[in-house]
């Protein structure tokens, strides 16, 4: 979760100081305050991999009536509320969620604490199996925080001599799917040569150091204590620990 300055050609940026990017952090807390509540608006992702999902799309939350009203216009093709239908007052977007998606999301929102606790339980099983293994670092939960553990991430010490792609390939041979730890945005070919990406590459030394050695372990809601132990046992063998 992070707060970033808002920027949009369709929104007066003088209205907004910060947007809290809580895409993957629903259920997380910092000193008793929920993720998504730190900025003028908070945004969440409902991608299929998220703890709460509608397949795609997401949610914007705010306590400010002016921002709420503005977003209702922008998300509906730039159409202002009123009696005149299909009348576009300005250029907008199509960000409306279908009724089916909304119903699916609402049902999950009503049991979000249960879903988050399941994620935390899955992480605890991984922690039990891997926390004492030298050279493997799992997600951190700092003082005063509650981590919702959207995914269980394992960072491997470079001493193993294995990049994440190789670890994923070896695990795939054992019929276990892993997901690569994110690549820094400034390393993506899409931003090659962009001045801000070049600057970011110099500045973000930590992300460039850990990205090559990080994987996300299986953590779907159907994981059991036994299946987590199996994944951990295979993983340790794959990287040469056992």
Residue pairs with C-beta under 8 A, 6 or more apart in sequence:
1 20
1 21
1 22
1 24
1 25
1 28
1 30
1 35
1 36
1 38
2 20
2 21
3 18
3 19
3 20
3 21
3 38
3 39
4 18
4 19
4 21
5 13
5 17
5 18
5 19
6 13
6 16
6 17
6 18
6 19
6 40
6 41
7 13
10 74
10 90
10 91
10 92
11 70
11 74
15 40
15 66
15 67
15 70
16 39
16 40
16 41
16 67
17 39
17 40
18 38
18 39
18 40
19 39
19 40
19 41
19 42
19 43
20 35
20 36
20 37
20 38
20 39
20 41
20 42
20 43
21 43
22 28
22 35
22 36
22 42
22 43
22 44
23 43
23 44
23 45
23 50
23 58
24 45
24 50
24 51
24 150
24 151
25 35
25 36
25 44
25 148
25 150
26 35
26 36
26 44
26 50
26 51
26 52
26 112
26 116
26 148
27 34
27 35
27 51
27 112
27 113
27 115
27 116
27 119
27 146
27 148
28 34
28 35
28 145
28 146
28 147
28 148
29 35
29 145
29 146
30 38
30 144
30 145
30 146
31 144
31 145
32 144
35 42
35 148
36 42
36 43
36 44
36 61
37 61
40 62
40 64
40 67
41 60
41 61
41 62
41 64
41 67
42 60
42 61
42 62
43 58
43 59
43 60
43 61
44 50
44 52
44 58
44 59
44 60
44 61
45 58
46 52
46 53
46 54
46 55
46 56
46 57
46 58
46 59
46 101
46 105
47 53
47 55
47 56
47 58
48 55
48 56
49 151
50 150
51 112
51 115
51 116
51 119
51 148
51 150
52 105
52 108
52 109
52 112
52 115
53 104
53 105
53 108
54 97
54 101
54 102
54 104
54 105
55 101
55 104
56 101
57 95
57 97
57 101
59 105
60 71
62 68
62 71
72 81
73 79
73 80
73 81
73 89
73 90
73 92
74 92
74 93
74 95
75 92
75 93
75 94
75 95
75 96
76 92
76 94
76 95
76 96
77 88
77 92
77 93
77 94
78 88
78 89
78 90
78 91
78 92
78 93
79 86
79 87
79 88
79 89
79 92
80 87
80 89
97 105
108 115
115 221
116 148
118 221
119 148
119 149
119 150
119 219
119 221
120 147
120 148
120 149
122 149
122 152
122 219
122 223
122 228
123 138
123 139
123 147
123 149
123 152
123 219
125 223
125 225
125 228
125 229
126 138
126 152
126 154
126 217
126 219
126 228
126 232
127 138
129 228
129 229
129 232
129 233
130 136
130 138
130 154
130 232
130 235
131 138
133 236
133 241
134 157
135 156
135 157
135 159
135 160
135 241
136 154
136 155
136 156
136 157
137 154
137 155
137 157
138 152
138 153
138 154
138 155
139 147
139 149
139 152
139 153
140 147
141 147
149 219
151 179
151 216
151 217
151 219
152 216
152 217
152 219
153 181
153 214
153 215
153 216
153 217
154 214
154 215
154 216
154 217
154 235
155 181
155 210
155 213
155 214
156 162
156 164
156 167
156 213
156 214
156 215
156 239
157 213
158 213
160 213
160 239
160 240
162 213
162 239
163 212
163 213
164 180
164 181
164 211
164 212
164 213
164 214
164 215
165 180
167 178
167 215
167 235
167 238
167 239
168 178
168 179
168 180
168 215
170 238
171 177
171 178
171 234
171 235
171 238
172 178
174 234
174 238
176 218
176 231
176 234
176 235
177 218
178 215
178 216
178 217
178 218
179 215
179 216
180 214
180 215
180 216
181 210
181 211
181 213
181 214
181 215
181 216
182 211
183 211
184 200
184 201
184 204
184 207
184 208
184 211
185 191
185 197
185 200
186 196
186 197
186 198
186 200
186 201
186 204
187 201
187 208
187 211
188 197
191 197
201 208
217 231
217 235
218 227
218 228
218 231
233 242
236 242
